Amino acid sequence: MTDADRIEALLDIVDPERTERPDQSEQLAVQGYVERRPKKRFWPTNAGWNLLGDRGRAFDIS
């Protein structure tokens, strides 16, 4: 999984208009870019937000 693939998968998670792909989300969880949430959801960790940079800033609620 390249950085571009990781960014796309992270955007799939945080953007409600995009469809999350569970297989890629699971890979991101193993790599430490997302954490598992209840109901089989994922959300970016600090590492995930840092990888997204300005692209993910609109979705960062912290």
C-alpha positions in Angstrom: 0.0 0.0 0.0 1.6 3.3 -1.1 1.1 6.7 0.6 -1.4 7.6 -2.2 -3.4 4.5 -1.4 -3.3 5.2 2.3 -4.5 8.8 1.7 -7.4 7.6 -0.5 -8.4 5.0 2.1 -8.3 7.6 4.9 -10.4 9.9 2.9 -12.9 7.1 2.3 -13.2 6.8 6.1 -13.6 10.5 7.0 -15.6 11.7 4.0 -19.3 10.8 4.4 -19.8 11.1 0.6 -17.3 8.3 -0.1 -17.6 4.6 0.5 -15.3 3.0 3.0 -13.6 -0.2 1.9 -13.3 -2.5 4.9 -10.2 -4.4 3.5 -8.2 -1.2 3.2 -9.4 0.2 6.5 -8.3 -3.0 8.2 -4.8 -2.6 6.6 -4.6 0.9 7.9 -5.5 -0.4 11.4 -2.7 -2.9 11.3 -0.3 -0.1 10.2 -1.5 2.2 13.0 -3.1 4.9 10.8 -6.7 4.3 12.1 -8.3 2.8 15.3 -11.3 0.6 15.4 -14.5 2.1 16.7 -17.8 0.5 17.7 -20.0 -0.9 15.0 -17.1 -1.9 12.7 -16.1 1.7 12.1 -12.6 3.1 11.9 -11.3 6.6 12.7 -7.8 8.1 12.0 -5.2 8.2 14.7 -2.8 11.1 15.0 -0.5 9.3 12.5 -3.5 9.1 10.1 -4.3 12.7 10.4 -0.6 13.7 9.9 -0.5 11.6 6.7 -3.6 13.3 5.5 -2.2 16.8 6.3 -4.3 19.6 4.8 -6.5 17.3 2.9 -8.0 15.9 6.1 -8.2 19.2 8.0 -11.8 19.8 7.1 -12.8 16.5 8.8 -10.6 16.8 11.9 -13.0 17.4 14.8 -10.4 17.3 17.6 
